[in-house]
Amino acid sequence: MTDIARRTVLTGGAGAAMYLGATALADSGQPAHAASTPAAADRLVGDGVADDTDALQAVFDAALAGADAAVVDLPPGVYRVTRPIRVTTGSGSDANITHPAGIKGRGARIVSEIGDGQPIVRIDVHATLRYVLLEGISLEGSGQDGTGLEISCQDRGTYFYNFCLRDLYIERCGGDGCRLIGNLFEGQIVNAYFRDNGRDGAVFSHGAEDTVLSAVHVFGCVFGGNHRNGASLENEARDLSFHGCYFLLNGRFGLSAGTGVTLLSHCGFENNHERAESFADGDAGLRLLVGGTLVGCTAYSIYKQRALVRAYVTNRLSLIGCTGTGGGDAGAAGLAELGGTESADFTLVGCYGAVDADSGIEPVEFGSGEGVKLGQRWDSPSLLRVGEYRFWVDSDGQLRTNKGKPQSDDDGFAVGSGA
């Protein structure tokens, strides 16, 4: 695309939106408004040489301009930025967005020359924003900047929801690739890459004033080569799901979920813990506390990743159709390393790979190559139950049963004793 074509992107101020040529926003159903600040758009060169910071700031401001916001087309090009792009919405009903708005980048590359740990793009939400789209944008960090994309909604009574972040590529930022904090919910992140960032690839967190991140679904994303974790759930955030995502070659965990995660389905974990000295010093692809559900997830390692999941469970953990294997230096890699409280519930169905459980942890396993495995101790939460009767193996190796929950190892009677 020529510079002339790029300069046809018009920037709107308050009460105006942006559009590309005569056909802009035609597929969005949004009205096209006359441009009130064309000088800002004239500086949007996109040749990788000119400083496009001011023009891009105008683009983001217009795309999130309250009731007049619209979906903006950003042409292909290399846009050089030397300062953070910061959008702070207004507060109150005039700043609300309740129709489709945002930016369709169509392959636009924003290249950062920012230093001092400052973000590339930061959006501070102080109103209610719904249906915001960010699509087709590449954020390439300098390594001296901070977070690539941060969206924060931390005022009680404000919300950022039904959002979609798709086809984003965020790499080489000095801090986290992406940070979502506060009242962000019912949103989707689709086909995005978070790679080679100085901290985590992506962070999902509750915020101040009891603002809660929830019901966020992540589809087909890659979290790779980040210096710390591929993705982290922080400050008690847990209501997220990851589908068909891949976590590989991160310095520490592929995913760290400090208070659990709602669902992982068909996700892969490969060769994480790159910063560990050896396989013995490594860890699992997934760090999980409290509980969660994994369906069809896989782990493979030839270096330092030891298992699919290391979990300390206080609630319940379910693994269905999951595998954990390794080769080379990681030939001993397995499925799971499990610990937890006495009341924790572990269920494995149709899984493959070694399970290393702390003393006292007795997972229920179905179809894992050894038939059905249930709890053995009298006080196990996973005893076989038939009607009102529980069955266990006592300290002498004798199968026993009791009507109701046993109170000791020698409660009830030995099976076959006739008692």
Backbone hydrogen bonds in HBPLUS format (Angstrom, degrees):
<---DONOR---> <-ACCEPTOR-->    atom                        ^
c    i                          cat <-CA-CA->   ^        H-A-AA   ^      H-
h    n   atom  resd res      DA  || num        DHA   H-A  angle D-A-AA Bond
n    s   type  num  typ     dist DA aas  dist angle  dist       angle   num
A0006-ARG N   A0002-THR O   3.00 MM   4  6.35 155.1  2.06 146.8 154.3     1
A0007-ARG N   A0003-ASP O   2.90 MM   4  6.15 148.3  2.01 147.7 156.1     2
A0008-THR N   A0005-ALA O   3.09 MM   3  5.36 157.1  2.15 104.8 112.0     3
A0009-VAL N   A0006-ARG O   3.16 MM   3  6.00 165.2  2.18 121.7 124.0     4
A0010-LEU N   A0019-TYR O   3.32 MM   9  5.85 169.2  2.34 157.9 157.7     5
A0016-ALA N   A0013-GLY O   2.88 MM   3  5.23 148.1  1.99 140.9 136.6     6
A0026-ALA N   A0023-THR O   3.17 MM   3  5.58 155.1  2.23 135.5 133.9     7
A0028-SER N   A0025-LEU O   3.04 MM   3  4.97 152.7  2.11  99.8 108.5     8
A0040-ALA N   A0037-THR O   3.31 MM   3  6.03 142.2  2.46 118.1 124.5     9
A0041-ALA N   A0038-PRO O   3.07 MM   3  5.21 117.0  2.49  99.4 114.3    10
A0042-ASP N   A0038-PRO O   3.03 MM   4  6.32 146.1  2.15 150.3 160.5    11
A0043-ARG N   A0040-ALA O   3.26 MM   3  5.60 146.2  2.38 103.1 112.0    12
A0044-LEU N   A0041-ALA O   2.91 MM   3  5.17 162.8  1.93 112.4 118.2    13
A0045-VAL N   A0043-ARG O   2.98 MM   2  5.61 120.7  2.35 111.3  94.7    14
A0078-VAL N   A0046-GLY O   3.02 MM  32  4.63 154.1  2.09 117.0 112.8    15
A0048-GLY N   A0078-VAL O   2.81 MM  30  4.66 129.6  2.06 157.6 141.9    16
A0052-ASP N   A0080-ARG O   2.79 MM  28  5.47 146.7  1.90 150.8 162.1    17
A0056-LEU N   A0052-ASP O   2.90 MM   4  6.03 165.0  1.93 161.0 165.3    18
A0057-GLN N   A0053-THR O   2.89 MM   4  6.10 152.8  1.96 151.1 159.5    19
A0058-ALA N   A0054-ASP O   3.06 MM   4  6.37 153.6  2.13 145.1 151.4    20
A0059-VAL N   A0055-ALA O   2.99 MM   4  6.34 146.4  2.11 142.2 152.0    21
A0060-PHE N   A0056-LEU O   2.98 MM   4  6.28 166.7  2.00 159.5 159.5    22
A0061-ASP N   A0057-GLN O   2.91 MM   4  6.09 161.2  1.94 150.6 156.7    23
A0062-ALA N   A0058-ALA O   2.94 MM   4  6.02 162.2  1.97 146.2 150.8    24
A0063-ALA N   A0059-VAL O   2.98 MM   4  6.17 156.4  2.04 149.3 156.2    25
A0064-LEU N   A0060-PHE O   3.23 MM   4  6.35 135.4  2.44 142.9 152.0    26
A0065-ALA N   A0062-ALA O   3.36 MM   3  5.02 153.4  2.44 112.2 107.2    27
A0068-ASP N   A0065-ALA O   3.20 MM   3  5.67 137.2  2.40 144.6 137.9    28
A0069-ALA N   A0066-GLY O   3.05 MM   3  5.43 166.9  2.07 118.5 120.8    29
A0102-GLY N   A0070-ALA O   3.14 MM  32  6.18 152.8  2.22 119.9 113.2    30
A0072-VAL N   A0102-GLY O   2.77 MM  30  6.04 159.9  1.81 140.7 146.1    31
A0104-LYS N   A0072-VAL O   2.72 MM  32  5.98 166.9  1.73 169.3 170.2    32
A0074-LEU N   A0104-LYS O   2.89 MM  30  5.97 171.2  1.90 146.9 146.6    33
A0109-ARG N   A0077-GLY O   2.87 MM  32  6.08 176.9  1.87 174.6 174.9    34
A0079-TYR N   A0109-ARG O   2.62 MM  30  5.90 171.3  1.63 173.1 175.0    35
A0111-VAL N   A0079-TYR O   2.80 MM  32  5.94 154.9  1.87 142.5 151.2    36
A0081-VAL N   A0111-VAL O   2.98 MM  30  6.16 161.6  2.02 159.6 158.0    37
A0113-GLU N   A0081-VAL O   2.85 MM  32  6.02 141.3  1.99 163.0 175.7    38
A0085-ILE N   A0120-ILE O   2.80 MM  35  5.99 177.2  1.81 155.2 156.1    39
A0122-ARG N   A0085-ILE O   2.93 MM  37  6.38 159.7  1.97 161.5 166.5    40
A0087-VAL N   A0122-ARG O   2.88 MM  35  6.29 164.5  1.90 162.8 167.9    41
A0124-ASP N   A0087-VAL O   2.78 MM  37  6.17 165.4  1.81 167.4 171.9    42
A0089-THR N   A0124-ASP O   3.02 MM  35  6.37 163.6  2.05 173.0 176.9    43
A0095-ALA N   A0092-GLY O   3.06 MM   3  5.77 151.2  2.15 118.2 125.9    44
A0096-ASN N   A0093-SER O   3.14 MM   3  5.17 156.6  2.20 103.3 110.5    45
A0097-ILE N   A0128-THR O   2.92 MM  31  6.38 157.4  1.97 148.4 154.8    46
A0130-ARG N   A0097-ILE O   2.73 MM  33  5.72 145.4  1.85 142.2 154.2    47
A0101-ALA N   A0131-TYR O   3.35 MM  30  6.46 156.9  2.41 136.2 135.9    48
A0133-LEU N   A0101-ALA O   2.78 MM  32  6.15 153.0  1.85 151.7 160.9    49
A0103-ILE N   A0133-LEU O   2.85 MM  30  6.17 141.8  1.99 154.5 159.6    50
A0135-GLU N   A0103-ILE O   2.93 MM  32  6.26 152.8  2.00 158.6 166.1    51
A0105-GLY N   A0135-GLU O   2.49 MM  30  5.63 165.5  1.51 156.2 155.7    52
A0108-ALA N   A0105-GLY O   3.09 MM   3  5.09 139.0  2.27 101.8 113.6    53
A0107-GLY N   A0136-GLY O   2.87 MM  29  5.02 139.7  2.04 126.6 139.0    54
A0138-SER N   A0108-ALA O   2.87 MM  30  6.18 161.3  1.91 162.1 165.8    55
A0110-ILE N   A0138-SER O   2.69 MM  28  5.91 177.7  1.70 169.8 168.9    56
A0140-GLU N   A0110-ILE O   2.92 MM  30  6.20 170.4  1.93 162.5 164.7    57
A0112-SER N   A0140-GLU O   2.86 MM  28  6.01 177.2  1.86 166.6 167.6    58
A0118-GLN N   A0115-GLY O   3.34 MM   3  6.27 168.9  2.36 126.0 127.9    59
A0117-GLY N   A0144-GLN O   2.93 MM  27  5.81 162.0  1.96 159.6 153.9    60
A0146-GLY N   A0118-GLN O   2.66 MM  28  4.69 151.8  1.74 127.1 121.0    61
A0120-ILE N   A0147-THR O   2.94 MM  27  6.49 152.0  2.02 159.0 166.2    62
A0121-VAL N   A0148-GLY O   2.98 MM  27  6.10 147.1  2.10 142.2 152.7    63
A0150-GLU N   A0121-VAL O   2.92 MM  29  6.35 155.9  1.98 153.1 161.2    64
A0123-ILE N   A0150-GLU O   2.80 MM  27  6.18 163.1  1.83 162.0 167.7    65
A0152-SER N   A0123-ILE O   2.92 MM  29  6.29 166.8  1.94 168.0 171.7    66
A0125-VAL N   A0152-SER O   2.78 MM  27  6.01 178.5  1.78 174.2 174.7    67
A0159-TYR N   A0127-ALA O   3.23 MM  32  6.62 131.3  2.49 121.4 133.9    68
A0129-LEU N   A0159-TYR O   2.77 MM  30  6.19 157.1  1.82 161.3 165.0    69
A0161-TYR N   A0129-LEU O   2.97 MM  32  6.51 154.9  2.04 164.0 170.1    70
A0131-TYR N   A0161-TYR O   3.28 MM  30  6.82 144.0  2.42 147.2 157.5    71
A0164-CYS N   A0132-VAL O   2.93 MM  32  6.39 153.3  2.00 163.1 166.7    72
A0134-LEU N   A0164-CYS O   3.02 MM  30  6.50 156.2  2.08 159.9 166.1    73
A0166-ARG N   A0134-LEU O   2.97 MM  32  6.42 163.0  2.00 161.1 166.7    74
A0136-GLY N   A0166-ARG O   3.11 MM  30  6.66 143.4  2.25 139.7 150.7    75
A0169-TYR N   A0137-ILE O   3.07 MM  32  6.48 152.0  2.15 146.0 148.5    76
A0139-LEU N   A0169-TYR O   2.73 MM  30  6.13 154.4  1.80 155.1 163.8    77
A0171-GLU N   A0139-LEU O   3.03 MM  32  6.48 162.1  2.06 168.4 174.2    78
A0141-GLY N   A0171-GLU O   2.82 MM  30  6.13 173.2  1.83 167.3 166.6    79
A0175-GLY N   A0146-GLY O   3.06 MM  29  4.23 154.4  2.13 110.3 102.6    80
A0148-GLY N   A0176-ASP O   3.03 MM  28  6.64 145.3  2.16 148.4 159.2    81
A0149-LEU N   A0177-GLY O   3.06 MM  28  6.50 145.5  2.18 141.3 151.8    82
A0179-ARG N   A0149-LEU O   2.89 MM  30  6.39 153.7  1.96 153.8 159.7    83
A0151-ILE N   A0179-ARG O   2.92 MM  28  6.37 159.9  1.96 166.4 172.7    84
A0181-ILE N   A0151-ILE O   3.03 MM  30  6.40 163.6  2.06 162.7 166.3    85
A0153-CYS N   A0181-ILE O   2.95 MM  28  6.30 160.0  1.99 156.8 163.1    86
A0183-ASN N   A0153-CYS O   2.84 MM  30  5.42 151.8  1.92 162.5 154.8    87
A0158-THR N   A0155-ASP O   3.09 MM   3  5.70 142.9  2.24 146.3 143.0    88
A0160-PHE N   A0183-ASN O   2.96 MM  23  6.17 157.1  2.01 171.6 172.8    89
A0185-PHE N   A0160-PHE O   3.25 MM  25  6.74 148.0  2.36 142.2 150.9    90
A0162-ASN N   A0185-PHE O   3.27 MM  23  6.85 142.8  2.42 146.2 156.8    91
A0162-ASN N   A0186-GLU O   3.15 MM  24  5.07 122.9  2.49 101.9 115.6    92
A0188-GLN N   A0163-PHE O   3.02 MM  25  6.35 153.9  2.09 141.0 148.0    93
A0165-LEU N   A0188-GLN O   2.90 MM  23  6.30 162.8  1.93 156.3 161.3    94
A0190-VAL N   A0165-LEU O   2.83 MM  25  6.29 156.1  1.89 152.7 160.9    95
A0167-ASP N   A0190-VAL O   2.96 MM  23  6.44 148.4  2.06 154.9 164.8    96
A0193-TYR N   A0168-LEU O   2.86 MM  25  6.26 155.7  1.92 147.9 155.2    97
A0170-ILE N   A0193-TYR O   2.84 MM  23  6.09 175.4  1.84 164.4 163.9    98
A0195-ARG N   A0170-ILE O   3.04 MM  25  6.47 150.4  2.13 148.7 157.7    99
A0172-ARG N   A0195-ARG O   3.19 MM  23  6.78 142.7  2.33 146.7 157.7   100
A0198-GLY N   A0173-CYS O   2.72 MM  25  5.99 161.5  1.75 159.2 165.8   101
A0199-ARG N   A0175-GLY O   3.06 MM  24  4.96 142.8  2.20 121.7 112.4   102
A0177-GLY N   A0200-ASP O   2.89 MM  23  6.48 151.6  1.98 151.7 161.1   103
A0178-CYS N   A0201-GLY O   3.12 MM  23  6.45 128.4  2.40 125.4 139.9   104
A0203-VAL N   A0178-CYS O   2.83 MM  25  6.23 145.4  1.95 146.6 158.1   105
A0180-LEU N   A0203-VAL O   2.94 MM  23  6.27 164.0  1.96 159.8 164.1   106
A0205-SER N   A0180-LEU O   3.01 MM  25  6.34 154.9  2.07 162.8 168.7   107
A0182-GLY N   A0205-SER O   2.98 MM  23  6.43 155.5  2.04 149.0 156.4   108
A0184-LEU N   A0182-GLY O   2.71 MM   2  5.71 135.2  1.91 113.1  98.0   109
A0214-SER N   A0184-LEU O   3.09 MM  30  6.61 149.0  2.19 144.8 154.2   110
A0186-GLU N   A0214-SER O   3.27 MM  28  6.86 135.2  2.49 133.6 146.0   111
A0186-GLU N   A0215-ALA O   3.05 MM  29  4.82 115.1  2.49 100.3 115.5   112
A0217-HIS N   A0187-GLY O   2.98 MM  30  6.35 166.5  2.00 156.7 158.7   113
A0189-ILE N   A0217-HIS O   2.94 MM  28  6.38 150.5  2.03 155.5 161.1   114
A0219-PHE N   A0189-ILE O   2.76 MM  30  6.14 165.0  1.78 165.7 171.1   115
A0191-ASN N   A0219-PHE O   2.92 MM  28  6.26 152.0  1.99 154.9 164.1   116
A0222-VAL N   A0192-ALA O   3.00 MM  30  6.52 154.7  2.07 155.4 163.5   117
A0194-PHE N   A0222-VAL O   2.87 MM  28  6.15 164.1  1.90 164.8 170.3   118
A0224-GLY N   A0194-PHE O   3.09 MM  30  6.48 144.5  2.22 140.8 151.6   119
A0196-ASP N   A0224-GLY O   3.02 MM  28  6.55 148.4  2.12 145.1 155.1   120
A0227-HIS N   A0197-ASN O   2.88 MM  30  6.22 171.5  1.89 175.3 176.9   121
A0228-ARG N   A0199-ARG O   3.06 MM  29  4.94 159.1  2.10 130.9 124.2   122
A0201-GLY N   A0229-ASN O   2.99 MM  28  6.59 147.4  2.10 148.1 158.4   123
A0201-GLY N   A0230-GLY O   3.04 MM  29  4.81 119.6  2.42 103.1 119.5   124
A0202-ALA N   A0230-GLY O   3.21 MM  28  6.69 127.5  2.50 129.8 144.1   125
A0232-SER N   A0202-ALA O   2.94 MM  30  6.45 148.0  2.04 152.0 162.4   126
A0204-PHE N   A0232-SER O   2.94 MM  28  6.31 157.9  1.99 162.0 169.3   127
A0234-GLU N   A0204-PHE O   2.85 MM  30  6.11 167.4  1.86 161.4 165.7   128
A0207-GLY N   A0211-THR O   2.86 MM   4  4.96 166.3  1.88 137.7 142.5   129
A0211-THR N   A0208-ALA O   3.10 MM   3  5.82 144.4  2.23 117.7 125.4   130
A0215-ALA N   A0239-ASP O   2.88 MM  24  5.56 112.2  2.35 133.1 151.8   131
A0241-SER N   A0216-VAL O   3.06 MM  25  6.56 149.7  2.16 157.3 163.8   132
A0218-VAL N   A0241-SER O   2.83 MM  23  6.12 161.1  1.86 157.0 163.5   133
A0243-HIS N   A0218-VAL O   2.78 MM  25  6.11 162.6  1.80 169.5 175.5   134
A0220-GLY N   A0243-HIS O   2.87 MM  23  6.25 160.2  1.91 166.5 170.9   135
A0246-TYR N   A0221-CYS O   2.94 MM  25  6.47 154.5  2.00 156.2 164.3   136
A0223-PHE N   A0246-TYR O   2.83 MM  23  6.20 166.0  1.85 167.9 172.5   137
A0248-LEU N   A0223-PHE O   3.11 MM  25  6.53 152.4  2.19 142.6 150.8   138
A0225-GLY N   A0248-LEU O   3.07 MM  23  6.62 148.3  2.17 148.1 157.4   139
A0251-GLY N   A0226-ASN O   2.80 MM  25  6.19 160.7  1.84 165.5 170.8   140
A0252-ARG N   A0228-ARG O   2.77 MM  24  5.12 154.7  1.84 143.2 135.1   141
A0230-GLY N   A0253-PHE O   2.91 MM  23  6.48 153.0  1.99 147.7 156.7   142
A0231-ALA N   A0254-GLY O   3.00 MM  23  6.41 128.6  2.27 133.3 148.3   143
A0256-SER N   A0231-ALA O   2.99 MM  25  6.43 154.6  2.05 150.1 157.9   144
A0233-LEU N   A0256-SER O   2.88 MM  23  6.26 157.8  1.93 168.5 172.8   145
A0237-ALA N   A0234-GLU O   3.02 MM   3  5.56 163.1  2.05 118.6 124.1   146
A0240-LEU N   A0238-ARG O   2.84 MM   2  5.71 136.0  2.03 107.7  94.2   147
A0262-THR N   A0238-ARG O   3.12 MM  24  6.36 134.5  2.34 168.5 164.4   148
A0242-PHE N   A0263-LEU O   2.99 MM  21  6.44 151.9  2.08 149.0 156.0   149
A0265-SER N   A0242-PHE O   2.88 MM  23  6.33 166.0  1.90 164.1 168.8   150
A0244-GLY N   A0265-SER O   2.86 MM  21  6.32 162.8  1.89 161.1 167.0   151
A0268-GLY N   A0245-CYS O   2.97 MM  23  6.50 154.3  2.04 153.9 161.7   152
A0247-PHE N   A0268-GLY O   2.85 MM  21  6.13 163.6  1.88 158.2 163.5   153
A0270-GLU N   A0247-PHE O   2.93 MM  23  6.38 159.8  1.97 154.5 160.7   154
A0249-LEU N   A0270-GLU O   3.10 MM  21  6.62 148.6  2.20 156.9 166.4   155
A0273-HIS N   A0250-ASN O   2.91 MM  23  5.92 121.3  2.26 139.3 156.3   156
A0274-GLU N   A0250-ASN O   3.04 MM  24  6.02 170.7  2.05 140.8 142.2   157
A0275-ARG N   A0251-GLY O   3.19 MM  24  4.78 165.7  2.21 120.8 123.4   158
A0273-HIS N   A0252-ARG O   2.92 MM  21  4.20 131.2  2.17 140.3 141.0   159
A0254-GLY N   A0285-GLY O   2.80 MM  31  5.07 139.9  1.96 135.2 148.4   160
A0255-LEU N   A0285-GLY O   3.27 MM  30  6.73 153.5  2.35 152.6 156.8   161
A0287-ARG N   A0255-LEU O   2.96 MM  32  6.34 165.0  1.98 161.8 166.5   162
A0257-ALA N   A0287-ARG O   2.83 MM  30  5.95 167.5  1.84 153.4 157.7   163
A0260-GLY N   A0257-ALA O   3.40 MM   3  5.17 173.6  2.41 103.1 104.1   164
A0289-LEU N   A0257-ALA O   3.09 MM  32  6.41 152.9  2.17 174.6 167.3   165
A0261-VAL N   A0291-GLY O   3.29 MM  30  6.87 145.7  2.42 149.6 159.4   166
A0264-LEU N   A0293-THR O   2.94 MM  29  6.36 146.9  2.05 154.8 164.9   167
A0295-VAL N   A0264-LEU O   2.83 MM  31  6.25 158.5  1.88 161.3 168.4   168
A0266-HIS N   A0295-VAL O   2.75 MM  29  6.19 160.6  1.79 161.4 168.3   169
A0298-THR N   A0267-CYS O   2.98 MM  31  6.48 156.6  2.04 156.9 164.3   170
A0269-PHE N   A0298-THR O   2.91 MM  29  6.28 144.6  2.04 142.3 153.8   171
A0300-TYR N   A0269-PHE O   3.01 MM  31  6.56 152.3  2.09 158.6 166.9   172
A0271-ASN N   A0300-TYR O   3.27 MM  29  6.75 146.2  2.39 144.3 153.8   173
A0276-ALA N   A0273-HIS O   3.16 MM   3  5.50 162.9  2.19 109.8 115.1   174
A0281-ASP N   A0278-SER O   3.06 MM   3  5.18 131.9  2.30  98.7 111.7   175
A0282-GLY N   A0279-PHE O   3.06 MM   3  5.00 152.3  2.14 100.7 109.5   176
A0306-ARG N   A0283-ASP O   2.80 MM  23  5.17 159.9  1.84 123.8 130.2   177
A0285-GLY N   A0307-ALA O   2.85 MM  22  6.28 154.5  1.92 152.6 156.8   178
A0286-LEU N   A0308-LEU O   2.92 MM  22  6.08 140.4  2.08 139.6 152.2   179
A0310-ARG N   A0286-LEU O   2.88 MM  24  6.22 163.7  1.91 175.5 178.7   180
A0288-LEU N   A0310-ARG O   2.97 MM  22  6.19 162.6  2.01 160.4 160.0   181
A0312-TYR N   A0288-LEU O   3.03 MM  24  6.59 147.4  2.14 153.1 163.2   182
A0291-GLY N   A0289-LEU O   2.92 MM   2  5.77 131.5  2.16 109.7  94.8   183
A0290-VAL N   A0312-TYR O   2.99 MM  22  6.31 136.0  2.18 161.2 154.8   184
A0314-THR N   A0290-VAL O   3.05 MM  24  4.77 145.2  2.18 113.7 123.3   185
A0315-ASN N   A0290-VAL O   3.02 MM  25  5.54 153.4  2.09 153.5 146.2   186
A0292-GLY N   A0316-ARG O   3.06 MM  24  6.59 140.6  2.22 142.8 153.6   187
A0318-SER N   A0292-GLY O   3.09 MM  26  6.56 155.6  2.15 151.1 158.8   188
A0294-LEU N   A0318-SER O   2.86 MM  24  6.25 162.5  1.89 161.6 167.6   189
A0320-ILE N   A0294-LEU O   2.88 MM  26  6.23 157.1  1.93 154.3 162.0   190
A0296-GLY N   A0320-ILE O   2.78 MM  24  6.19 165.7  1.80 164.7 169.6   191
A0323-THR N   A0297-CYS O   3.02 MM  26  6.59 151.3  2.11 152.2 161.3   192
A0299-ALA N   A0323-THR O   3.03 MM  24  6.28 123.1  2.37 128.0 143.8   193
A0325-THR N   A0299-ALA O   3.09 MM  26  6.27 167.2  2.10 147.1 148.8   194
A0327-GLY N   A0301-SER O   2.85 MM  26  6.37 150.2  1.94 156.2 164.7   195
A0334-GLY N   A0306-ARG O   2.90 MM  28  6.41 151.3  1.98 152.9 151.9   196
A0308-LEU N   A0335-LEU O   3.02 MM  27  5.11 133.6  2.24 112.0 124.6   197
A0309-VAL N   A0335-LEU O   3.22 MM  26  6.69 155.4  2.29 148.8 155.8   198
A0337-GLU N   A0309-VAL O   2.93 MM  28  6.39 152.0  2.00 154.5 162.3   199
A0311-ALA N   A0337-GLU O   2.96 MM  26  6.41 155.4  2.02 160.6 168.4   200
A0339-GLY N   A0311-ALA O   2.89 MM  28  6.14 140.9  2.05 153.8 164.9   201
A0313-VAL N   A0339-GLY O   2.89 MM  26  6.35 156.1  1.94 140.2 137.7   202
A0341-THR N   A0313-VAL O   3.07 MM  28  6.56 149.6  2.16 158.4 163.1   203
A0345-ASP N   A0315-ASN O   3.06 MM  30  6.37 154.7  2.13 142.3 150.2   204
A0317-LEU N   A0345-ASP O   2.80 MM  28  6.25 155.1  1.87 164.1 172.7   205
A0347-THR N   A0317-LEU O   2.95 MM  30  6.36 156.3  2.01 160.8 167.7   206
A0319-LEU N   A0347-THR O   2.92 MM  28  6.36 159.4  1.96 159.7 166.6   207
A0349-VAL N   A0319-LEU O   2.83 MM  30  6.25 162.0  1.86 161.6 167.8   208
A0321-GLY N   A0349-VAL O   2.79 MM  28  6.19 166.9  1.81 168.6 173.0   209
A0352-TYR N   A0322-CYS O   2.90 MM  30  6.42 152.8  1.97 153.4 161.9   210
A0324-GLY N   A0352-TYR O   3.01 MM  28  6.50 137.5  2.20 145.3 158.3   211
A0330-ALA N   A0327-GLY O   2.88 MM   3  5.02 145.6  2.00 137.4 131.9   212
A0331-GLY N   A0328-GLY O   3.21 MM   3  5.38 135.4  2.42 123.2 117.5   213
A0333-ALA N   A0330-ALA O   2.99 MM   3  5.38 165.4  2.02 119.6 121.5   214
A0335-LEU N   A0354-ALA O   2.73 MM  19  5.20 141.5  1.87 128.8 142.0   215
A0336-ALA N   A0354-ALA O   3.19 MM  18  6.74 156.0  2.26 148.1 154.7   216
A0356-ASP N   A0336-ALA O   2.89 MM  20  6.20 169.8  1.90 159.2 160.6   217
A0338-LEU N   A0356-ASP O   2.80 MM  18  6.19 154.3  1.87 148.1 157.0   218
A0358-ASP N   A0338-LEU O   2.88 MM  20  6.22 155.8  1.93 159.8 166.6   219
A0344-ALA N   A0341-THR O   3.11 MM   3  5.29 160.6  2.15 108.1 114.2   220
A0364-VAL N   A0346-PHE O   2.98 MM  18  6.13 174.7  1.98 143.7 144.2   221
A0348-LEU N   A0364-VAL O   2.72 MM  16  6.06 166.4  1.74 169.5 173.2   222
A0366-PHE N   A0348-LEU O   2.82 MM  18  6.26 154.5  1.89 155.7 164.4   223
A0350-GLY N   A0366-PHE O   2.72 MM  16  5.96 168.2  1.73 162.3 166.6   224
A0361-ILE N   A0358-ASP O   2.99 MM   3  5.58 164.3  2.02 139.2 141.1   225
A0365-GLU N   A0373-LYS O   2.89 MM   8  4.98 161.8  1.92 142.9 149.1   226
A0373-LYS N   A0365-GLU O   2.80 MM   8  4.98 163.5  1.83 147.7 153.3   227
A0367-GLY N   A0371-GLY O   2.98 MM   4  5.10 131.4  2.22 130.8 144.2   228
A0375-GLY N   A0382-SER O   2.74 MM   7  4.69 161.9  1.78 135.4 130.0   229
A0393-VAL N   A0376-GLN O   2.90 MM  17  5.40 163.8  1.93 146.9 152.2   230
A0380-SER N   A0377-ARG O   3.15 MM   3  5.21 166.0  2.17 110.7 112.0   231
A0391-PHE N   A0384-LEU O   3.06 MM   7  5.47 143.5  2.20 151.1 156.8   232
A0386-VAL N   A0389-TYR O   2.89 MM   3  5.24 158.9  1.94 150.4 157.3   233
A0389-TYR N   A0386-VAL O   2.96 MM   3  5.24 157.5  2.01 132.7 130.8   234
A0404-GLY N   A0388-GLU O   2.71 MM  16  5.54 149.9  1.80 160.8 160.9   235
A0390-ARG N   A0402-ASN O   2.93 MM  12  5.47 156.8  1.98 156.0 161.3   236
A0402-ASN N   A0390-ARG O   3.02 MM  12  5.47 144.0  2.16 143.4 152.7   237
A0392-TRP N   A0400-ARG O   3.01 MM   8  5.43 154.0  2.08 141.0 147.1   238
A0400-ARG N   A0392-TRP O   2.73 MM   8  5.43 169.1  1.74 166.0 169.1   239
A0394-ASP N   A0398-GLN O   2.86 MM   4  5.37 165.4  1.88 151.4 148.7   240
A0397-GLY N   A0394-ASP O   2.86 MM   3  5.34 163.5  1.89 121.1 124.6   241
A0415-VAL N   A0399-LEU O   2.82 MM  16  5.71 169.1  1.83 145.5 149.2   242
A0401-THR N   A0413-PHE O   3.00 MM  12  5.77 155.3  2.06 154.9 160.8   243
A0413-PHE N   A0401-THR O   3.01 MM  12  5.77 156.5  2.07 159.6 165.5   244
A0411-ASP N   A0408-SER O   3.30 MM   3  5.21 164.6  2.33 106.8 107.2   245
A0417-SER N   A0414-ALA O   3.05 MM   3  5.45 157.7  2.10 134.2 133.6   246
